[in-house]
């Protein structure tokens, strides 16, 4: 009784080809998945840019009105000060503090967005 010996090379080659094909398929699938994620990110960024533009546009006019009102009030205070030349020097520091506070509020609103 003779034992037949088979060369395993063809089986090994076939298994290796299948493994390589599987790796290629996985790489293609991963590339496709990453491309889809990048497309979603781009769409989200465009959407967020639109929201930000709308917020800036919506807050621009109220900020303009606020600054105009502050300028008017400051002019009024300056006129009042120039008319009261004989008063004590207390008004000047008060005006400076008031203007600094209002400017600080406006800067905060501009940097953090008015909602």
Secondary structure by P-SEA (a helix, b strand, c coil): cbbbbbcaaaaaaaaaaaaaaaaaaaaaaaaaaaaaaaaaaaaaaaaaaaaaaaaaaaaaaaaaaaaaaaaaaaaaaaaaaaaaccccaaaaaaaaaaaaaaaaaaaaaaaaccc
